Amino acid sequence: MLTRIRLFFLVVAALLLVAAFAQGQDTDKPSVWLISFYANGPINAIEESMLDTLESYGLINPADRSNTRMQDMIESADNSPIQYNRLSANYELDRLRDLVAFALDNEPDALVTISEPVTVAAILATQDLEDPPAIFFVDVYSPYLAGIADAPCIKPDHVTGASSIHDYAQIVALLQLQDPDMASIGTIHNSNDAGGTYGANAIAEAGAALGLTVEQAAVVSLADLGLAAGGLVSKGVEAIVLPMDYLTLAGLPLVAGVAMENGIPLVYSSLDGLVLGATVGAGFSDLLELGDTVGLMVASYLAGELDPATTAVSGQIGELGVGINLFTAQMMGYGFSDALRDRADISLTIDMETGLPSVDLISEAAQEVIGRAFFGSPEPLEARMERDGALLASLECTEERIAEQQAELDAREG
């Protein structure tokens, strides 16, 4: 009953925002700024799902949504009760601090940060502010290792979000679908990226469990990636598997070039990697659920029904999405096994006339994600209220829950 009452007042608060806008009281609209590491690919699915939720709650008008796609910066406010802005670093890590500062100069009510480096930059920039904006992070794989939070309920008071849980064992196991006799693989990670370090170690453990020799290389800059990849090749690795690491993502074309020259597959632990030259992209695929969760958090916060300080970080375990890149495989004369082709959700190639990527093979699940990534599909509010109420209730940080998590942290440190 309490959950239904809470959701009722959330909806009422959202409708009051709409009513205020309709009466022309739009000078003090709540503002939401989304900052991402890059603009397209799977990020589209997360953002569009979030916007679906905001639209369901009456905070985003459909007429504004066409302005949110495929641009570095947009401002959607003309027809909506909230002001929505979007910034992207376009794979440039050095831009993150400036983007966060630009957003903060505009006094946002909430920041939505997509990726670990964006989230870390936002927290560093707001940790000493007297009244910081709420930060809702998403597409973060290791929030606890990265220092974003110590536990789901133990974190900065203005921060919460939805983390993604990666299953590296499944990713490494794909190599046996391609070549059951493979004996040696290599991996590269950014030594300054907690998620990358965790991922590289998980890849090494998964490889060892399958009887593979795993060679590891750590880098600190983009300039190191080509040399690191060449070093792995010189050690005789038969494939390179990269963890979800935003430095390696930004420099993926460098590693892909080395892999292609030597005729070995490059596996990136996210579907994002396909468009940057990975032979295989595989990783967390429940992107719509991530966007839906963070959208609900933002809507609830703007309605005054959610306090980030008492809202736990959501940890979501997604299905493994797998994509294969027929273009890069063809360029290096590499053929995919029938077993890996059958497992793939997406098959990417390049249209030689336009130079643009195109999809040849796509599963039903991937079709839904891609469709939502470009067109959106808001759900009627009445159809989602019970589910939303249950999710909000599951994320409540009670005093008992906080005490339990703090005791677990103390026990580890002891």
Secondary structure by P-SEA (a helix, b strand, c coil): caaaaaaaaaaaaaaaaaaaaaaccccccbbbbbbbcccccaaaaaaaaaaaaaaaaccccccccccccccccccccccccbbbbbbbccccccaaaaaaaaaaaacccbbbbccaaaaaaaaaaccccccccbbbbcccccccccccccccccccccbbbbbbbbcaaaaaaccccccccccbbbbbbccccaaaaaaaaaaaaaaaaabbbbbbbbbccccaaaaaaaaaaaacccbbbbcccaaaaaaaaaaaaaaaaabbbbbbcccccccccccccccccaaaaaaaaaaaaaaaaaacccccccccbbbbbbcbbbbbbaaaaaaacccccaaaaaaccbbbbbcccccbbbbccccaaaaaaaaaacbbbbccccccaaaaaaaaaaacccaaaaaaaaaaaaaaac
